[in-house]
Amino acid sequence: MNTSQQHYDAIIIGAGASGLMCAAQAGYRGKKVRVLDSAPKAGQKILISGGGRSNFTNRQVDPSHYLCSNPHFVKSALARYQPQDFIELVERHGIDYEERDHGQLFCTGSAKQLVEMLLTECDWAGVELSLEAEVCAVERSADGRFLVKTPQQNFSANALVVASGGLSIPKLSSAIGYRVAEQFGLRITPTSAGLVPFTLHVEDKQRLSPLSGLSLPVEIHAACGAAFKRDLLFTHRGLSGPAVLQISNYWQPGEPIWIDFSPEQPLAELLEQQTLLRPNQALKNALGQALPKRLAERICEGLASAEQPLSQLLKQDRSELQQRLHRFQIKPNATEGYRTAEVTRGGIDSDELSSKTFEAKRLPGLYFIGEVVDVTGWLGGYNFQWAWASGHACGAAL
Ligand SMILES: Cc1cc2nc3c(=O)[nH]c(=O)nc-3n(C[C@H](O)[C@H](O)[C@H](O)COP(=O)(O)OP(=O)(O)OC[C@H]3O[C@@H](n4cnc5c(N)ncnc54)[C@H](O)[C@@H]3O)c2cc1C
């Protein structure tokens, strides 16, 4: 082991989205910066994001698209580095992109181009990068310098930026960021998997297993009042799709969720329309005109009028149907956890950090950016926008 120590203005733990953005900004401002990453490649989560095309930002970014115990915390960084700033960077590097629904921007080619772009920026800014350099310990000396230890080499720096990301996809993640925070006495908001599919209790799993593979637009609601109109996918394990990932950020264990399977058409209108068309068709078939047949059967299950002509629909069945169609209640068993989650909810308590620079209020020189902080974005490019914005703000302050 080489125990010699190189000294830097700033060491950044993590060559991911926020770390590379921060490094390039600080480097351009003349700072001597070194980025350390345990992985053999930089930007591993960027590479796997958006099915390899990375949903790198969103046209509409607003503080309301983020969860944080202090909703004002995200405002400054998001205002100072906006989606348009990142889009201009992408365009300067000649990377083609496309807009999909809900304002989501994706690379037309490959997410690899984004990582190459960030590495090029770091290179131009004179940033030094070490891969396969796992930070295993951090110390602070009496003169306020940080000592950063990897199995190969130790480094010292005036500033330490923790950009080590969250806990999702365990083989690409580590808890070093939370450990460093704990070591220096910073509070951490409890962490859990976010943007993640739900698993179901055995009875629900059996009941809904015939729907496995079915995808449809719904409106989904959480107990706290959050609601999203997106697609839901029934899987052999439970519930997935954009609607479910979105609501998982707002779900707490033990709570139910509610699904509206016909958000654009109220039941009364649907029945009226079908009665006009074919008054003698069975209720089940009428519903099957508006919804996938398998789902219509499941919704009508056990109703006395399911096989009756529409004109003979019983009053009590109509109110039961109303519930099942527009407010289908289900209590998830759990989430699939970090194994398939896109993000980590919770993290370094925002009260511990400056919202302008991300420096720890109680420990000058120590910074936390990106997903390791208690900020979680919606699905749709918001988490990368947070990584770019927090990385940019921190890089400008180092
Ligand atoms: C499957 C998947 C798909 C996603 N798709 C999208 C999407 O399309 N749009 C979107 O906005 N968000 C998406 N996300 C979320 C997004 O990837 C993260 O929010 C974002 O990467 C966070 O940036 P970060 O810089 O905080 O952390 P990361 O990008 O995760 O970077 C952290 C870096 O720290 C390194 N590291 C960790 N521990 C150590 C250590 N001890 N020593 C040295 N280095 C260490 C890691 O190797 C990693 O390179 C997706 C996530 C996943 C898992």
The ligand as an SDF file (V2000), in Angstrom:
LIG
                    3D

 53 58  0  0  0  0  0  0  0  0999 V2000
  -32.5050    1.4870  -12.4630 C   0  0  0  0  0  0  0  0  0  0  0  0
  -32.5040    2.9740  -12.2270 C   0  0  0  0  0  0  0  0  0  0  0  0
  -33.0080    3.8320  -13.1880 C   0  0  0  0  0  0  0  0  0  0  0  0
  -33.0580    5.2090  -12.9640 C   0  0  0  0  0  0  0  0  0  0  0  0
  -33.5600    6.0150  -13.9260 N   0  0  0  0  0  0  0  0  0  0  0  0
  -33.6110    7.3440  -13.7180 C   0  0  0  0  0  0  0  0  0  0  0  0
  -34.0660    8.2170  -14.7520 C   0  0  0  0  0  0  0  0  0  0  0  0
  -34.3150    7.7860  -15.8840 O   0  0  0  0  0  0  0  0  0  0  0  0
  -34.1760    9.5560  -14.4550 N   0  0  0  0  0  0  0  0  0  0  0  0
  -33.8150   10.0660  -13.2280 C   0  0  0  0  0  0  0  0  0  0  0  0
  -33.9180   11.2800  -13.0180 O   0  0  0  0  0  0  0  0  0  0  0  0
  -33.3200    9.2570  -12.2580 N   0  0  0  0  0  0  0  0  0  0  0  0
  -33.1990    7.9310  -12.4870 C   0  0  0  0  0  0  0  0  0  0  0  0
  -32.6820    7.1250  -11.5090 N   0  0  0  0  0  0  0  0  0  0  0  0
  -32.2020    7.7480  -10.2550 C   0  0  0  0  0  0  0  0  0  0  0  0
  -30.7930    8.3570  -10.4920 C   0  0  0  0  0  0  0  0  0  0  0  0
  -29.9550    7.3710  -11.0780 O   0  0  0  0  0  0  0  0  0  0  0  0
  -30.1740    8.8280   -9.1810 C   0  0  0  0  0  0  0  0  0  0  0  0
  -31.0870    9.6300   -8.4790 O   0  0  0  0  0  0  0  0  0  0  0  0
  -28.8930    9.6170   -9.4470 C   0  0  0  0  0  0  0  0  0  0  0  0
  -27.9500    8.7950  -10.1100 O   0  0  0  0  0  0  0  0  0  0  0  0
  -28.3050   10.1100   -8.1320 C   0  0  0  0  0  0  0  0  0  0  0  0
  -27.0900   10.7630   -8.4000 O   0  0  0  0  0  0  0  0  0  0  0  0
  -25.9490   10.7690   -7.2750 P   0  0  0  0  0  0  0  0  0  0  0  0
  -24.8040   11.5040   -7.8620 O   0  0  0  0  0  0  0  0  0  0  0  0
  -26.4810   11.2270   -5.9840 O   0  0  0  0  0  0  0  0  0  0  0  0
  -25.5800    9.2220   -7.0670 O   0  0  0  0  0  0  0  0  0  0  0  0
  -25.0630    8.1450   -8.1140 P   0  0  0  0  0  0  0  0  0  0  0  0
  -25.2890    8.5870   -9.5120 O   0  0  0  0  0  0  0  0  0  0  0  0
  -25.6490    6.8600   -7.6640 O   0  0  0  0  0  0  0  0  0  0  0  0
  -23.4880    8.1220   -7.8790 O   0  0  0  0  0  0  0  0  0  0  0  0
  -22.9140    7.6900   -6.6700 C   0  0  0  0  0  0  0  0  0  0  0  0
  -21.5130    7.2060   -6.9550 C   0  0  0  0  0  0  0  0  0  0  0  0
  -20.8360    6.9780   -5.7250 O   0  0  0  0  0  0  0  0  0  0  0  0
  -20.0510    5.8350   -5.8430 C   0  0  0  0  0  0  0  0  0  0  0  0
  -19.7570    5.3040   -4.5160 N   0  0  0  0  0  0  0  0  0  0  0  0
  -20.6360    4.7730   -3.6300 C   0  0  0  0  0  0  0  0  0  0  0  0
  -19.9670    4.3900   -2.5210 N   0  0  0  0  0  0  0  0  0  0  0  0
  -18.6680    4.6980   -2.6990 C   0  0  0  0  0  0  0  0  0  0  0  0
  -17.4860    4.5310   -1.9040 C   0  0  0  0  0  0  0  0  0  0  0  0
  -17.5170    3.9670   -0.6920 N   0  0  0  0  0  0  0  0  0  0  0  0
  -16.3040    4.9620   -2.4070 N   0  0  0  0  0  0  0  0  0  0  0  0
  -16.2330    5.5300   -3.6420 C   0  0  0  0  0  0  0  0  0  0  0  0
  -17.3190    5.6850   -4.4240 N   0  0  0  0  0  0  0  0  0  0  0  0
  -18.5220    5.2820   -3.9630 C   0  0  0  0  0  0  0  0  0  0  0  0
  -20.8870    4.9010   -6.7090 C   0  0  0  0  0  0  0  0  0  0  0  0
  -20.0720    3.9150   -7.3360 O   0  0  0  0  0  0  0  0  0  0  0  0
  -21.4980    5.8740   -7.7060 C   0  0  0  0  0  0  0  0  0  0  0  0
  -20.7220    6.0000   -8.8760 O   0  0  0  0  0  0  0  0  0  0  0  0
  -32.5900    5.7450  -11.7260 C   0  0  0  0  0  0  0  0  0  0  0  0
  -32.0470    4.8830  -10.7700 C   0  0  0  0  0  0  0  0  0  0  0  0
  -31.9860    3.5220  -11.0040 C   0  0  0  0  0  0  0  0  0  0  0  0
  -31.3800    2.6190   -9.9540 C   0  0  0  0  0  0  0  0  0  0  0  0
  1  2  1  0
  2  3  1  0
  2 52  2  0
  3  4  2  0
  4  5  1  0
  4 50  1  0
  5  6  2  0
  6  7  1  0
  6 13  1  0
  7  8  2  0
  7  9  1  0
  9 10  1  0
 10 11  2  0
 10 12  1  0
 12 13  2  0
 13 14  1  0
 14 15  1  0
 14 50  1  0
 15 16  1  0
 16 17  1  0
 16 18  1  0
 18 19  1  0
 18 20  1  0
 20 21  1  0
 20 22  1  0
 22 23  1  0
 23 24  1  0
 24 25  2  0
 24 26  1  0
 24 27  1  0
 27 28  1  0
 28 29  2  0
 28 30  1  0
 28 31  1  0
 31 32  1  0
 32 33  1  0
 33 34  1  0
 33 48  1  0
 34 35  1  0
 35 36  1  0
 35 46  1  0
 36 37  1  0
 36 45  1  0
 37 38  2  0
 38 39  1  0
 39 40  1  0
 39 45  2  0
 40 41  1  0
 40 42  2  0
 42 43  1  0
 43 44  2  0
 44 45  1  0
 46 47  1  0
 46 48  1  0
 48 49  1  0
 50 51  2  0
 51 52  1  0
 52 53  1  0
M  END
$$$$
